[in-house]
Amino acid sequence: MSGKSVRSAQQAAADCINQALEKSDIAEICRAIAAAAHLYNISDLAEKSKLTRPSIYRAFAGDPKKPNFTTVLNVLDAMGFQLHVTVRKKARARTARLKQFADSQAPER
């Protein structure tokens, strides 16, 4: 596979994962990550994510026991992906301490 087609397959996998994340459907997210993982040498993916091959297969196999967040982040990172948080147009919950949070995140002078 050429470098351009690999990047195209990776982008398609990233798009699929992002669509699943937008729906907040855990089962669909797991299926999308599993599909993306099949683009990679699973042994290499396991080594880079510091997980075992069976752990990766089990984590995203659709088992009722879902993968933990660390597993998700490690596998995405090993594939060269990262999560990115954006603000939705409509918040689902009311903000309460937004000003305090913003103030606590400001760099000290």
Secondary structure as UniProt FT lines:
FT   HELIX           3..23
FT   HELIX           26..37
FT   TURN            38..39
FT   HELIX           42..49
FT   HELIX           53..59
FT   HELIX           69..78
FT   TURN            79..80
FT   HELIX           98..105
//
